[in-house]
Amino acid sequence: MAITTRGDSKNGILHLYKRVPKRYASIEPRTFVWLSLHTDSQAVAKTKEAAAWEQMVAAWEAKLAGDTGDAEQRFAAARDLAEARGFRYMHAEQVARLPIEELRDRFAAVTGFKDQPNNPDMVEAAAILGGAKEPSLTISKALELYWTLAKDKTIGKSEDQLRRWRNPRIKAVKNLIAVIGDKPISEITGDDMLDFRNWWMERLDEEDLTPNSANKDLSHLGSVLKTVNTMKRLGDLLP
């Protein structure tokens, strides 16, 4: 590791020059990296050295985490990568509305953008400029989120009370998934809910159940899906 000026530097700005660890070879094509320390003072550069390298390593770790087929893990990695570069993850539409100075900073933070404007690091570009695709929120995932979002409803409950509170909601969600599949909640249609109603009508008839059983399922489903839709600010029009 060395602190030095780059060969083409005309303003004396110091950079950290260091070999890329083998661990990151799959997501970092460079053998060595130059990291600007944004100062021409050796003393100041020395104080920034460790933090600059830690930030670089954090970005590589985020890239590694995103090198997967799991959509949720890829999106979480994109958020982490943006944070490692010093930015809050924002959707592309939000990024486009930023003041020109902030927009310029984001573009400048993308590896390769300055030196190779036609060949920037697309993983970093997606993370920093908001192009990472957010995974769809499925019915089962909504239930996972619900436990946290509705935590205020479980305050003071004993373990047995908590179990009795959770089980009917788990059952209702399982029933819905069995009928319409574990689809994104944004894609639940009125026909889906009619299919679910008809499924319950058949059960009521065949198993001699009371209508209250179906009503409880619908009530629990409404609570789960509406809470997640509201608290996560999804804006979905639920049937």
Buried (B, 14 or more C-beta within 10 A) or exposed (E): EEBEBEEEBEEEBBBBBBEBEEEBEEBBEEEEBBBBBEBEEEEEBEEBBEEBBEBBBBBBBBBBBBEEEEEBBBBBBBBBBBBBBEBEBBEEEEBEEBEEEEBEBBBEBBBBBEEEEEEBBEBBBBBBBBBBEBBEBBBEBBBEBBBEBBEEEEEEEEEEEBEEEBEEBEBBBBBBBEBBEBBBBBEBEEEBBEBBEEBBEEBBEEEEEEEEEBEBBBBBBEBBBEBBBEEBEBEBEBE
